[in-house]
Amino acid sequence: MASAKIAITMDKTTLHRLDRLVKDRVFPNRSKAIQDAVEEKLEKLEQTRLARECAQLDPIMEKAMAEEGMGEELELWPPKY
């Protein structure tokens, strides 16, 4: 995947904590630590957004959508060997 350079600003306490993780070899460098943190945060936000959207679904409509097309699959159950 192509990478792009960015510049960020953070408070000294956070930077010190980050440098401690690099020094302790939890991460190979600051860049990798920050990249992993941003990716993790984005994944959590996306999961939260999906959960909110799912919570808004009408349970009856959700069931109908889940069962759509299941008729053929149910006819094949149980499998015949």
N, C-alpha and C positions, 0 to 999 in steps of 0.2 A: 504494500500500500504506500502511495506517495505521502510524504510528510511535508508540513509547512512550518516554518519558524514563526513563533509569536513572542511577544514580550508581555510579562505579567508583573504586577506589583503585589507584594504581600508584606504583612507586618513582620518585624524582626523575630518575634516569638515563634511564629509559624515557620519561618525560614530556618530557625535554629532546630526546631523539631524535625523538619524535613532533612536537614543536613545530618542529624543524628541517625536517621534511618539509612541514609546513604553510607555513613561511616560504619554503621553496624551491618552493612551489606544486605539489608532488607531489599534495597533497590540498587541497581548498578550506578544510577546517577539521578540528579534532580528531575531531568526531563522525563525519564521513565516513571518515576514516582508520581509526577503530576499527571502524566498521560493516563496512568492506571486509575488515579483518583477521579479524573474527569469522566473516563469511560464508565466507572462504577456508578458514579452519580447519575449519569445520563440513563443508564439501564434502570436504576431505581425509579427515576422520574417517569420513564416510559411505562414501567410496570404499574406505577401508581395511576397514571393516566388511563391505562387499559382497564384497571380495576374500577375506576370511576365510571368509565363508559359502560362496562359490563353491569354495574350496579343500576344503571339507568334503563337497562333492557326490561321490557315487559316479560315477566316469567312465562306467560302463555305463548307469546310470540317467540321467545327464545326456545321453548320446547318444540314448537312447530318447525323452527329453522333447523334444530338439531335432528329432528326426525325426517326432515325432507330428504327424499331419496332412499330412505332406509327400508322401504317396502321390499325392494328386490333383494337386499342383503338379508332381510329377515326370512324371506322365502328359501334362502339357501342354508338356513340354520336349522338343525345342526348339520355340520358338514357331513357329506356322504363320502366314505372312502372306498 
